[in-house]
Amino acid sequence: MLTKRGDWEFFVAKAPGPLGLVIIHEIFGYSPYVEKVATDISARGFTAAAIDLYKGKKATTLEEGFKLRTSVTKESLLDGISNGIELLKDKAGVRKVGTLGFCMGGGLALQAACDLSLDFCVDYYGSIEKEDDIAKLRGPILLVLGSDDERVTPWAFQKFLPAAMKYKKRAEVQLYPNARHAFHRPGWEGHNPQAAADAWEKTIRFLSAI
């Protein structure tokens, strides 16, 4: 069941710990995959609120996904994440909040963490347009990459890491060999189960240290 907050709907999976995450879906939209991520993260002790940024709309092709992506303005993104943070604090009583996202959602998770000065961010192969926004990061970031991702991984090494060094931010990078973009997603042709399992354990370790 989805929970309404402001103009947004969230799938909330509660846990007793003090840390909570707003989880952001891929370019295709809200799906059972993102719900499973929220459920899995709560089973490890962290409360999750998965947001539907497309407000019920879904894409079946990348072309449709790119069109829906244009509906997510910076203002709507920050409004949605802010409502998710309030939901986590009010309903679950969490004290530290951050974002986790995949693909498009990874980049949006990072952008929101910068603009809202969140406690942490987990970005699975997502990028942002202005690397200097990293100057606004308050908490640590875990960036998960595949070596065969021809778009995001070069950005990470050419833009993200130099900016993290310039602005003295804590960043952890996990780079997986023979892994493509979206390697964590089950059922996709590029799914790499070994890399996905290891990345997930690294994610839990990262969150546990916050």
C-alpha angles and dihedrals in degrees: 000000000000122000120219121225120168107318092334140087124217137188104221124201111183131210131176097244128102096244126087137181136203105216120209124204131228126265092277091065140241112345146159086268093066090044090054090050089053092048092047093049092050090051087061093054106270127111114233134196113191111202128210102219092178092056097230099326119120136191125224095186135036090247090058089045093055090051092051090046090064089064090065103084122180089254094052092045093053092044091052095046092045090054089049091052091050090049092052093049096043101040102031103024095230118169102196121048136186144149137260124189145162128224106324086007091054092057091045090048090055093045091051092047089054097045097041096039093233127186095249146341136215111199119187106198099319130133138200128219100232112045090189087071084077086079086076095056112118102180136041124282132213112205116194117199142176119221091224095053099112096191112037101032095057088047090053094054098036100040115009102047095045089051091048089052093045094052095036097239127163108246131170118195125196112192118189121202119229090014124130133206111294092016091152095063114098117226095028119117090238095051111134107194096190094050091042093052093048093046090052092053090048088052092053091047091050093050092046090057095055 
